Amino acid sequence: MGALSVGVLGACSNDEGSSEATGGKDDVLKVWSFTDELKEPIKTYEEKNGVKVELTIVPIANYPTKLKPALESGVGAPDVFTGEIAFLKQWVDAGYWENLSDEPYNVDDISDDYIPYVFDLGKDKDGNVRALSWQTTPGGVYYKRSLAKEVLGMDDPAEIGNMMSSMDGVFEVAEKMKQKGYKMFPDEGAIRWFSQGANPEAWVNDKNELVLTEDKINYMDYAKELREKQYTALAPEWSPSWFEGMSKPIKVKEGGKETETQVFSYVLPTWGLHSVWKDSAKWYAGVIGDHKAKHADSVEA
């Protein structure tokens, strides 16, 4: 399976309070995020700099709608906030983040420490770095073990990983799920990571030309097949139905007819297990992918 490489990035905002927040021990640096991953780094930062940090965690489903008005109005905006790849470029070019290429940050000096495309994700249209990632995460296919047992006769991650080691195998499993009334993925966008992992080249080059590599063309063909064969639940990523499908049956309307179904699997990065799947699902799950299946027996989601 293709690796899922999602950058979750954060940088200082352009609020005047951002620079002042590091000026004294009585100041408070306000940080917003949609996961608790910053808790340990924040402890280290506080100890090293003598600065009080206030972390506000907003669920990802509400994060953009709550944060964007604060950023645009400047009222109640945090000093530092994280972003997600789904809305990263929009926020980078909107100027919500500080220019980290300027003094005193000079982050271009550490570009060699990054995988190039991860570093480039945080650049605005003028080539200035506005956000930096603290991680480059592999990913995997998370699936419901109860459905695997029912439809495939077993739920072992290694065996299912072998079954889904090619797109032909994925579609074979999808057909079996369909025959039992289930959906393979929430929507066809789930497999875009396979294409991006195999070939992270941008869809549009610096001349504003569409670049259609073989991997990208294959992705569109596979996505079309998923839709035509009704292997997905038509639940776009981060939508209410996308979250609901992790823990309960959801309704799908196809051809004017509404049916109830369950979603078998989701494609997520490693942080998706703790920040998304565990919070949303009530199933025992297995996982196949780049972080090894041997951990799957202890995954409760």
C-alpha positions in Angstrom: 0.0 0.0 0.0 1.1 3.5 -0.6 2.4 5.5 2.4 0.4 8.3 3.8 2.5 11.4 4.4 0.6 14.2 6.0 2.2 17.2 7.5 0.5 18.9 10.4 2.1 22.3 10.6 2.3 25.2 13.0 3.9 28.6 13.1 3.8 31.9 14.9 1.0 34.2 13.9 1.5 37.8 12.9 -0.2 39.1 16.0 1.8 41.6 18.0 1.3 39.5 21.1 3.4 36.7 19.5 6.7 38.4 19.8 5.8 39.9 23.2 4.7 36.6 24.6 8.3 35.4 24.9 9.4 38.5 26.7 8.8 37.6 30.3 7.9 34.9 32.7 4.4 36.4 33.4 3.4 36.4 29.7 1.2 33.7 28.3 1.7 32.2 24.9 -1.6 31.0 23.5 -1.5 27.9 21.3 -4.4 26.3 19.5 -4.4 22.8 18.0 -6.8 20.0 17.2 -4.8 17.2 19.0 -2.9 16.9 22.2 0.4 16.1 20.5 1.9 19.4 21.6 1.6 18.7 25.3 5.1 17.3 25.7 6.9 19.8 23.4 5.1 22.6 25.3 6.5 21.3 28.7 10.0 21.3 27.3 9.5 24.8 25.8 8.2 26.2 29.1 11.1 24.7 31.1 13.7 26.0 28.6 12.2 29.5 28.1 10.4 30.3 31.3 7.2 31.1 29.4 3.7 30.0 30.3 1.9 28.3 27.4 -1.8 28.0 27.3 -2.9 25.1 25.0 -6.5 25.1 23.7 -7.6 21.9 21.9 -10.5 22.2 19.5 -12.0 19.1 17.8 -10.9 18.9 14.2 -14.5 18.9 13.0 -14.9 22.4 14.5 -11.4 23.7 14.2 -11.4 25.6 10.9 -14.8 27.2 11.5 -13.8 28.4 15.0 -10.2 29.5 14.2 -10.7 31.3 10.9 -13.0 34.1 12.1 -10.5 34.8 15.0 -7.6 35.0 12.5 -9.5 37.3 10.1 -10.8 39.6 12.8 -7.7 39.4 15.1 -10.0 39.1 18.1 -9.1 36.3 20.4 -6.6 34.8 17.9 -3.9 32.5 19.3 -0.2 33.3 19.0 0.6 29.9 17.6 -1.8 27.4 15.9 -1.5 24.2 14.0 -2.8 23.5 10.5 -3.9 20.4 8.6 -3.0 19.5 5.1 -6.7 19.8 3.9 -6.6 23.6 4.4 -2.9 24.2 4.7 -2.3 25.9 1.4 -5.3 28.2 1.7 -4.1 29.4 5.1 -0.5 29.8 4.1 -1.4 32.0 1.2 -3.9 34.0 3.3 -1.1 35.3 5.4 -2.3 33.9 8.7 1.2 32.7 9.7 4.4 34.7 10.3 7.0 34.7 7.5 9.5 32.2 9.0 12.0 32.9 6.2 12.7 36.3 7.6 14.8 37.3 10.6 15.0 36.1 13.4 13.7 32.7 12.3 15.8 32.1 9.1 14.2 28.6 8.7 15.6 28.2 5.2 18.9 27.5 6.9 17.6 24.2 8.2 15.8 23.1 5.0 18.3 20.3 4.6 17.0 18.7 7.8 13.6 18.1 6.1 12.3 15.9 3.4 12.0 18.4 0.6 8.3 18.2 -0.2 7.4 18.4 3.6 9.4 21.6 3.9 7.8 23.0 0.7 4.3 22.4 2.0 4.6 25.4 4.3 5.7 27.8 1.6 3.4 30.5 0.3 3.1 31.5 -3.4 6.1 33.8 -3.1 8.3 31.0 -1.7 8.4 32.2 1.9 8.1 29.6 4.6 5.0 30.2 6.7 4.7 26.9 8.5 6.9 24.1 9.6 6.1 20.4 10.3 7.4 18.6 13.3 6.7 15.3 11.7 6.5 13.3 8.5 4.0 10.5 9.3 3.6 7.2 7.5 0.1 5.8 7.5 -2.0 2.7 6.9 -5.4 1.3 6.3 -7.4 1.0 9.5 -10.3 -1.5 9.3 -13.1 -2.9 11.4 -12.1 -6.3 12.6 -15.7 -7.4 13.2 -16.5 -6.8 9.5 -13.2 -8.5 8.4 -14.2 -11.6 10.4 -17.7 -11.6 8.9 -16.8 -11.0 5.3 -13.3 -12.3 4.9 -13.4 -15.1 7.5 -10.5 -13.7 9.6 -9.2 -10.4 10.9 -5.4 -10.9 11.0 -3.6 -7.7 9.8 -0.8 -9.6 8.1 -3.2 -11.7 6.1 -5.5 -8.8 5.2 -2.4 -6.7 4.4 -1.4 -9.4 1.8 -4.9 -9.4 0.4 -4.8 -5.6 -0.1 -1.1 -5.4 -1.2 -2.2 -4.2 -4.7 -5.1 -2.2 -6.1 -6.5 -5.4 -7.7 -6.6 -6.9 -4.2 -8.2 -3.8 -2.8 -11.0 -4.1 -5.3 -11.5 -7.8 -4.7 -12.0 -7.0 -1.0 -14.3 -4.1 -1.9 -16.5 -6.4 -4.0 -16.8 -8.9 -1.1 -17.8 -6.1 1.2 -20.4 -4.8 -1.3 -21.9 -8.3 -1.6 -22.5 -8.2 2.2 -24.0 -4.7 2.1 -20.9 -2.8 3.3 -18.6 -0.1 1.8 -14.9 -0.4 1.4 -14.0 3.2 2.1 -15.9 6.3 3.2 -15.3 8.0 -0.2 -12.9 7.6 -3.2 -10.7 10.4 -1.9 -9.3 7.9 0.6 -7.0 6.3 -2.0 -5.5 9.6 -3.1 -2.7 9.0 -0.5 -1.6 5.9 -2.4 -0.9 8.1 -5.4 0.7 10.9 -3.4 2.8 8.5 -1.5 4.1 6.9 -4.7 4.6 10.2 -6.4 4.5 13.4 -4.3 5.1 15.7 -7.3 2.7 18.6 -7.3 -0.4 18.4 -9.6 0.4 22.0 -10.9 4.0 23.1 -11.6 5.5 26.5 -11.2 4.3 27.4 -14.7 0.7 26.8 -13.7 0.6 23.7 -15.9 -1.3 20.6 -14.9 1.1 17.7 -14.4 -0.5 14.3 -14.9 1.9 11.6 -14.0 1.1 7.9 -14.4 0.4 7.6 -10.7 -2.1 10.5 -10.8 -3.9 9.1 -13.8 -4.1 5.7 -12.2 -5.6 7.3 -9.1 -8.3 9.0 -11.1 -9.1 5.8 -12.9 -9.3 3.9 -9.6 -11.4 6.6 -8.0 -13.8 6.5 -10.9 -14.1 2.7 -10.5 -14.8 3.0 -6.8 -17.6 5.4 -7.5 -19.1 3.5 -10.4 -19.1 0.2 -8.6 -20.5 1.8 -5.5 -17.7 0.7 -3.2 -17.8 3.9 -1.1 -20.2 5.5 1.3 -20.1 9.0 -0.3 -18.8 10.5 2.9 -16.2 13.1 2.3 -13.2 13.3 4.6 -13.9 15.4 7.8 -17.6 15.5 7.1 -20.1 14.5 9.8 -20.9 11.3 8.0 -17.2 10.5 7.7 -16.8 10.6 11.4 -20.1 8.8 12.1 -19.1 5.9 9.8 -16.3 5.0 12.2 -18.7 4.0 15.0 -22.1 3.2 13.5 -24.0 2.6 10.3 -24.6 5.6 8.1 -27.1 6.3 5.3 -26.1 6.4 1.7 -28.3 7.7 -1.1 -27.5 6.2 -4.5 -29.7 6.2 -7.6 -32.5 7.9 -5.7 -32.6 5.1 -3.1 -31.4 5.5 0.5 -29.7 2.6 2.2 -27.9 2.0 5.5 -24.4 0.7 5.4 -21.2 0.3 7.4 -17.7 1.5 6.3 -15.1 -1.2 6.4 -11.8 0.8 6.3 -10.3 4.3 6.6 -6.9 5.5 5.3 -5.2 7.5 8.0 -1.7 8.6 9.1 -0.3 7.3 12.4 -1.6 10.3 14.3 -5.0 9.5 13.0 -5.2 6.5 15.3 -5.0 8.6 18.5 -6.5 11.8 17.3 -9.3 10.6 15.1 -10.1 6.9 15.2 -9.9 6.3 19.0 -12.1 9.4 19.6 -14.7 8.5 17.0 -14.9 4.7 16.9 -16.2 2.0 19.3 -14.8 -0.9 17.4 -11.8 -3.2 17.8 -9.7 -2.4 14.8 -6.7 -3.8 12.9 -4.3 -1.7 11.0 -2.1 -2.5 8.0 0.5 -0.2 6.6 3.9 1.3 7.3 3.7 1.1 11.1 3.8 -2.6 11.7 0.7 -4.8 12.0 2.2 -6.5 15.1 0.8 -3.6 17.1 -2.7 -4.1 15.8 -3.8 -6.7 18.4 -3.6 -4.0 21.1 -5.4 -1.4 19.1 -8.7 -0.5 20.6 -10.7 2.0 18.6 
